[in-house]
Amino acid sequence: MGIKTALPKIELYLYTSVLALALLWAGSWIIEASSDNVNRKTFKETVKPGWHYFGRKMDVTDFEWAMWFTAFRNHILFALSGHVIFAKICSMISPKNRSLIYMLYGCLTVLIIMGWTYVSLILSHCIILYSVALMKRKWLCFVAGLTSLATFKMEPFNSWQAGFVTGTFELQDILFYGGCGFSIMRCMSFALENCEKKDGNYTFMDLIKYNFYLPFFFFGPIMTFDRFHVQVSPSEMWNITIHALVHLGSILVVDVFLHYLYILTIPSDMKLVKELSDWSLAGLAYSNLVYDWVKSAVMFGVINTVSQLDHLDPPQPPKCITMLYVFAETHFDRGINDWLCKYVYDYIGGNHDGIFKELVATISTFAVTTLWLGPCELVYIWSFFNCFGLNFELWVAKLFALPPLSTIEGVMSEAMSRRIRGLFNAVNFWQIILYNVLALNSLDFAKLVAKRLLFKGFPLSTLSVLFVTYCGIQLVKERERKLALEEKIKLLQI
């Protein structure tokens, strides 16, 4: 109730104005803090020379972004361009064997970069998990897969396996653990899909083709085996071009932000952070999550554009943090999210209506996620709070479905119901921000933001930030309403 109803246009215009002014105000504070403190000692390691002609330094705290679009940009572009050119030429000659050609190029590239011992290590895990897949027991596939994953996430097994790879180039650790981790998740997807296959088994070659597809090998995203194996959805060149231009535009926008807003470096200097206003802190926490979303969308988007040229339909970019106000839709990697939902969360939770089943499903999901991210104190805290948030949403929904709350909502107008729900969504939005910013920055930064917004800043800062958030959520709800209406019209036309 509430989402189907439009609010008056003048009210939506007011929300838009309030949100825009608030974002500009908070952004100006962050720009001022970035410019005034650029020469601080604590900034020396993470704020490096950038645009010399504008006299701006660049925030290089995020190694992933610097790796992709600065230090190793040419290497990554060379590998992906080689895949596109080689795959296109060979697939034109032999279109029926294109998946085999992709696999051969992927294996050869991984072999050249990481060496034969690394390829042998990956293949040994593939052989073990393929052997387990032949038994067609889901629980056994999970046990074997999670055990394999644990060997790359926990000592002393990860150091022992890393010792097989020779060489000391800068990207070695990232490529090693990235390739191994994603390989295990792909092997688990293959094994679980093989359990569902009624007649016979998929071949070992099917697994190798799936695992050694180069664009997905080191950095993801994960595309579940059932979708990859079908290899449908031939892409239109126009759509691919548009996506490529959007990603290029996003890279330029992020580059501008990293030269003017040091949103990644500032949170590491707690002495400076304590001097910032409540609005600056709120904007800083929000912008960190937006940045992480943009980074994920761009990096996966580049890989997805390449895979679309291969006629694959890869996982879409994650949903923007600005559009999120429920934990059920919160994720920063849609490939991992799809994998977890398909094989764990939805499999255990069913329709997600039962409180106990939902609790078991969420605990199981975040247990696997914790292993995937690498068990440590910060990951445990992050998993606990996000697991709690997901369950708390269901508890609140169940409570409001009972009288007298359901009766009270029943006598309200749908517009008023939407407004009241928007207030609760605003509180939930900041729960999502606080529960996730601790993983992106630090626990101390998240605690400081929470303390300032909930206690020291109460009531003025707390209520004003919540009101601005409420305005943003109503605009998101309006967008969702229009999209749902457009979808309904399309269905009626069919």
C-alpha positions in Angstrom: 0.0 0.0 0.0 1.3 3.5 -0.7 3.7 2.8 -3.6 1.0 2.8 -6.2 -0.2 6.3 -5.4 1.3 9.5 -6.8 2.0 12.4 -4.5 1.1 16.0 -5.6 3.6 17.4 -8.1 4.3 20.5 -5.9 5.2 18.1 -3.0 7.7 16.2 -5.3 9.2 19.5 -6.5 9.7 20.5 -2.9 11.5 17.2 -2.1 13.7 17.6 -5.2 14.7 21.1 -4.2 15.5 20.1 -0.6 17.5 17.1 -1.6 19.5 19.1 -4.2 20.3 21.9 -1.8 21.3 19.5 0.9 23.7 17.5 -1.3 25.3 20.7 -2.6 25.7 22.1 0.9 27.2 18.8 2.2 29.4 18.6 -0.9 30.7 22.1 -0.4 31.8 21.3 3.2 33.7 18.2 1.9 35.4 20.1 -0.9 36.5 22.8 1.6 37.8 20.2 4.0 39.7 18.5 1.1 41.3 21.7 -0.1 42.2 23.1 3.3 43.9 19.9 4.5 45.5 18.7 1.3 49.0 19.2 2.8 48.4 17.4 6.1 50.9 14.7 7.1 48.3 12.0 7.2 47.3 12.8 3.6 50.9 12.3 2.2 50.5 8.5 1.6 47.1 8.6 -0.1 46.9 12.0 -1.8 49.3 12.1 -4.8 50.0 14.4 -7.7 47.1 14.4 -10.1 46.0 17.1 -12.6 49.1 19.4 -12.7 47.4 21.9 -15.1 44.6 22.5 -12.5 46.9 22.2 -9.5 44.9 19.4 -8.1 46.1 16.3 -6.2 44.3 13.0 -6.4 42.9 10.7 -3.7 44.5 7.3 -4.5 43.4 5.5 -1.3 41.4 2.9 -3.3 43.9 0.5 -4.7 41.3 -1.2 -7.0 40.4 2.0 -8.8 44.0 3.1 -9.1 44.9 -0.3 -10.4 42.2 -0.4 -13.0 42.3 3.1 -14.3 45.8 4.4 -13.5 48.7 2.1 -12.8 47.7 -1.0 -14.7 45.1 0.4 -17.1 47.1 -0.4 -20.2 47.8 -4.0 -19.1 44.1 -4.7 -18.4 43.0 -3.0 -21.6 45.6 -5.1 -23.6 44.3 -8.4 -22.1 40.6 -7.6 -22.7 41.2 -6.1 -26.2 43.2 -9.2 -27.1 40.3 -11.4 -25.9 37.8 -9.4 -28.0 39.9 -9.4 -31.2 41.1 -13.0 -30.9 37.6 -14.3 -30.0 35.9 -12.4 -32.8 38.3 -13.5 -35.5 38.2 -17.2 -34.3 34.4 -17.2 -33.7 33.8 -15.9 -37.2 35.9 -18.8 -38.6 34.2 -21.4 -36.3 31.1 -19.9 -34.5 30.0 -23.3 -33.2 33.3 -23.6 -31.2 33.3 -20.1 -29.8 33.1 -21.2 -26.1 36.1 -23.5 -26.7 38.0 -20.6 -28.3 37.2 -18.3 -25.3 38.5 -21.0 -23.0 41.7 -21.5 -24.9 42.5 -17.8 -24.9 41.6 -17.6 -21.2 43.8 -20.5 -20.3 46.7 -19.2 -22.3 46.5 -15.7 -20.8 46.3 -17.0 -17.2 49.2 -19.3 -18.0 51.4 -16.5 -19.3 50.5 -14.1 -16.4 50.5 -16.5 -13.4 52.5 -19.6 -14.6 51.8 -23.3 -15.0 51.8 -24.0 -11.2 48.9 -21.6 -10.7 46.9 -23.1 -13.6 47.6 -26.6 -12.2 46.4 -25.4 -8.7 43.1 -24.1 -10.2 42.7 -27.3 -12.2 43.2 -29.5 -9.2 40.4 -27.7 -7.4 38.2 -28.0 -10.5 38.9 -31.8 -10.7 38.0 -32.3 -7.0 34.8 -30.3 -7.2 33.8 -31.9 -10.5 34.3 -35.4 -8.9 32.0 -34.3 -6.1 29.5 -32.9 -8.6 29.1 -36.4 -10.2 27.7 -37.7 -6.9 24.7 -35.3 -7.3 24.4 -34.5 -3.6 23.9 -30.8 -2.9 25.0 -30.9 0.7 28.2 -32.6 -0.4 28.8 -30.0 -3.1 28.4 -27.3 -0.5 30.8 -29.0 2.0 33.4 -29.6 -0.6 33.1 -26.1 -2.2 33.1 -24.2 1.1 36.1 -26.3 2.3 38.0 -25.4 -0.9 37.1 -21.7 -0.5 38.2 -21.8 3.1 41.7 -23.1 2.0 42.2 -19.7 0.2 40.8 -17.6 3.1 42.4 -19.1 6.2 45.9 -19.8 7.4 48.0 -21.9 7.0 46.4 -23.3 3.8 46.2 -20.0 1.9 50.0 -19.3 2.4 50.8 -22.9 1.5 48.9 -22.7 -1.8 50.2 -19.2 -2.6 53.7 -20.6 -2.3 53.2 -22.6 -5.5 53.1 -19.4 -7.5 56.5 -18.0 -8.4 57.2 -14.4 -9.2 56.9 -11.1 -7.2 55.1 -8.7 -9.6 52.8 -6.1 -7.9 49.4 -7.6 -8.9 50.3 -11.2 -8.0 48.4 -11.4 -4.7 45.2 -9.8 -6.1 45.2 -11.9 -9.2 46.0 -15.1 -7.2 43.2 -14.7 -4.6 40.8 -13.2 -7.1 41.2 -16.0 -9.6 41.1 -18.7 -6.9 38.1 -17.3 -5.1 36.0 -16.8 -8.1 37.0 -20.2 -9.5 35.7 -22.0 -6.4 32.4 -20.1 -6.6 32.0 -21.0 -10.3 32.9 -24.6 -9.5 30.2 -24.7 -6.8 27.6 -23.2 -9.2 28.6 -25.9 -11.8 28.3 -28.7 -9.2 24.9 -27.5 -7.9 23.5 -27.1 -11.4 24.8 -30.6 -12.2 22.7 -31.9 -9.3 19.6 -30.4 -10.9 20.4 -32.0 -14.3 17.9 -34.9 -14.8 19.7 -36.9 -17.5 23.4 -37.5 -17.2 26.1 -35.0 -16.2 27.7 -32.0 -17.6 31.3 -32.7 -18.9 34.5 -31.6 -17.3 35.1 -29.6 -20.5 31.9 -27.6 -19.7 33.3 -26.7 -16.4 36.7 -25.6 -17.8 35.0 -23.5 -20.5 32.9 -21.8 -17.8 35.7 -21.2 -15.4 38.4 -20.0 -17.8 36.3 -17.4 -19.6 38.9 -14.6 -19.2 36.7 -11.4 -18.7 35.2 -13.0 -15.6 38.2 -15.0 -14.4 40.2 -12.7 -12.0 37.7 -10.0 -11.1 34.2 -11.4 -11.7 31.3 -10.9 -11.8 30.0 -14.4 -11.2 27.6 -15.6 -13.8 25.9 -18.8 -12.6 26.6 -21.9 -14.8 23.0 -22.4 -16.0 23.0 -18.9 -17.6 26.5 -19.2 -19.0 26.0 -22.6 -20.5 22.9 -21.6 -22.5 24.8 -18.6 -23.9 21.8 -16.8 -25.3 20.8 -13.1 -25.6 22.7 -12.0 -28.6 23.6 -8.3 -27.9 22.9 -5.4 -30.2 25.9 -3.3 -31.1 24.1 0.0 -30.4 23.3 -1.0 -26.8 26.8 -2.1 -26.2 28.1 1.2 -27.6 25.8 3.2 -25.3 26.9 1.1 -22.3 30.6 1.7 -23.2 30.0 5.5 -23.4 28.1 5.5 -20.1 31.1 3.7 -18.4 33.6 6.1 -19.9 31.5 9.1 -18.7 31.4 7.5 -15.2 35.2 7.0 -15.1 35.6 10.7 -16.0 33.1 11.8 -13.3 34.8 9.7 -10.6 38.2 11.1 -11.7 36.9 14.6 -11.1 35.6 13.6 -7.7 38.8 12.0 -6.6 40.7 15.3 -7.5 38.3 17.6 -5.6 36.7 15.5 -2.8 39.1 13.3 -0.8 36.2 11.2 0.5 38.4 8.1 1.0 41.4 9.8 2.7 39.5 12.0 5.1 37.8 9.2 7.1 41.3 7.8 7.9 42.3 10.9 9.8 40.0 10.8 12.9 41.4 14.0 14.3 40.2 15.9 11.2 36.9 14.0 11.0 36.1 15.1 14.6 36.4 18.7 13.5 33.9 18.3 10.7 30.2 19.4 11.0 27.4 16.8 11.4 26.3 17.5 7.8 29.8 16.9 6.5 30.0 13.6 8.3 26.6 12.5 7.0 27.7 13.5 3.4 31.0 11.8 3.8 29.5 8.5 5.0 26.9 8.6 2.2 29.4 9.6 -0.5 31.7 6.6 0.5 28.9 4.2 -0.3 28.0 6.0 -3.5 31.6 5.8 -4.6 31.9 2.1 -3.9 28.7 1.5 -5.9 30.0 3.6 -8.8 33.4 1.7 -8.7 31.6 -1.6 -8.8 29.3 -0.5 -11.5 32.1 0.7 -13.7 34.6 -2.1 -13.2 31.9 -4.8 -13.7 30.4 -2.7 -16.5 33.7 -2.7 -18.5 33.9 -6.5 -18.2 30.2 -6.9 -19.0 30.6 -4.8 -22.1 33.3 -7.2 -23.3 31.2 -10.3 -22.4 28.2 -8.8 -24.3 30.3 -8.8 -27.4 30.6 -12.6 -26.8 26.8 -12.8 -26.8 26.5 -13.4 -23.1 24.0 -11.7 -20.8 26.1 -11.0 -17.7 24.8 -9.9 -14.3 23.6 -6.3 -14.3 25.4 -3.6 -12.2 24.4 -3.4 -8.6 21.4 -1.2 -7.6 22.6 2.3 -6.7 22.8 3.0 -2.9 20.7 6.1 -3.4 17.8 3.8 -4.6 18.0 1.5 -1.6 15.9 1.8 1.5 15.5 -1.9 2.3 18.2 -4.5 3.3 16.6 -7.1 1.0 17.9 -5.2 -2.1 21.3 -4.1 -0.7 24.3 -5.5 -2.5 27.4 -4.2 -4.2 28.1 -7.2 -6.5 25.1 -8.5 -8.3 26.9 -11.6 -9.4 27.7 -12.7 -5.9 24.2 -11.6 -4.8 22.6 -13.7 -7.5 24.7 -16.7 -6.6 23.9 -16.4 -2.9 20.2 -15.9 -3.6 19.9 -18.9 -6.0 21.9 -21.5 -4.0 21.5 -20.4 -0.3 19.1 -17.5 0.6 16.1 -18.4 -1.7 16.8 -22.2 -1.5 16.5 -22.1 2.3 14.1 -19.2 2.9 11.5 -20.1 0.2 9.0 -17.2 -0.1 10.7 -15.4 2.9 7.5 -15.2 4.8 8.3 -17.4 7.8 10.3 -15.7 10.6 12.3 -18.9 11.6 13.1 -19.9 8.0 14.2 -16.4 7.2 16.5 -16.4 10.2 18.1 -19.6 9.1 18.3 -18.4 5.5 20.0 -15.1 6.4 22.4 -16.7 8.9 23.4 -19.3 6.3 23.8 -16.6 3.6 26.0 -14.3 5.7 28.0 -17.3 6.9 29.0 -18.1 3.3 29.5 -14.3 2.6 31.8 -14.1 5.6 33.9 -17.0 4.3 33.9 -15.4 0.8 35.1 -12.0 2.1 37.7 -13.6 4.5 36.9 -14.2 8.2 38.1 -11.3 10.4 36.6 -9.1 13.2 35.4 -6.4 10.9 33.6 -8.9 8.5 32.0 -10.6 11.5 30.6 -7.2 12.7 29.4 -6.3 9.2 27.7 -9.7 8.7 26.0 -9.5 12.1 24.5 -6.1 11.6 23.4 -6.7 8.0 21.9 -10.1 9.0 20.1 -8.4 11.8 18.8 -5.6 9.5 17.4 -8.1 7.0 15.5 -10.0 9.8 14.4 -6.8 11.5 12.7 -5.7 8.3 10.6 -8.9 8.3 9.8 -8.5 12.0 8.6 -4.9 11.5 6.5 -5.9 8.4 4.9 -8.8 10.4 4.1 -6.3 13.3 2.5 -3.8 11.0 0.4 -6.5 9.4 -1.3 -7.1 12.7 -4.1 -5.1 14.3 -4.4 -2.4 15.4 -1.6 -1.1 13.2 -3.0 -2.7 10.0 -6.4 -1.3 10.9 -5.0 2.2 11.3 -3.2 2.0 7.9 -6.4 0.7 6.3 -8.3 3.9 7.1 -5.6 6.1 5.8 -5.4 7.5 2.3 -2.8 5.7 0.1 -0.8 8.9 -0.2 -0.6 9.3 3.6 0.4 5.6 3.9 3.2 6.2 1.4 4.4 9.2 3.5 4.5 7.3 6.8 6.2 4.3 5.2 8.7 6.8 3.8 9.6 8.0 7.3 10.4 4.4 8.4 12.4 3.9 5.1 14.5 7.0 5.9 15.5 5.4 9.2 16.2 2.2 7.5 18.3 3.9 4.8 20.7 5.3 7.5 20.9 1.8 9.1 22.1 0.5 5.7 24.6 3.4 5.5 26.0 2.9 9.0 26.1 -0.9 8.8 28.0 -0.9 5.5 30.3 2.2 5.9 32.1 0.3 8.7 33.3 -2.2 6.2 34.4 0.4 3.6 36.2 2.7 6.0 36.6 1.7 9.6 34.6 0.8 12.7 35.8 4.0 14.5 34.5 6.2 11.6 31.1 4.4 11.6 30.9 4.8 15.4 31.7 8.5 15.2 29.1 9.1 12.5 26.4 7.2 14.5 27.3 9.1 17.7 27.2 12.5 16.1 23.9 11.9 14.2 22.0 10.0 16.9 23.2 11.7 20.1 25.4 14.8 19.8 23.5 16.1 16.9 20.0 15.4 18.3 17.5 16.8 17.6 18.5 19.4 14.9 21.1 17.4 12.9 19.3 14.1 13.3 15.9 15.3 12.2 17.2 17.5 9.4 19.3 14.6 7.9 16.3 12.3 8.2 14.0 14.8 6.5 16.4 15.2 3.6 16.7 11.4 3.4 12.9 11.2 3.5 12.7 13.6 0.5 15.1 11.4 -1.4 13.2 8.2 -0.7 9.9 9.7 -1.9 11.6 10.6 -5.2 12.9 7.0 -5.4 9.4 5.7 -4.7 8.0 8.0 -7.4 10.5 6.6 -9.9 9.6 3.0 -8.9 5.9 3.9 -9.3 6.4 5.1 -12.8 8.5 2.1 -13.8 5.9 -0.2 -12.4 3.2 1.6 -14.4 5.2 1.4 -17.6 5.8 -2.3 -17.1 2.1 -2.8 -16.5 1.2 -0.9 -19.7 3.7 -3.1 -21.7 2.1 -6.3 -20.3 -1.3 -5.1 -21.3 -0.2 -4.3 -24.8 1.2 -7.8 -25.1 
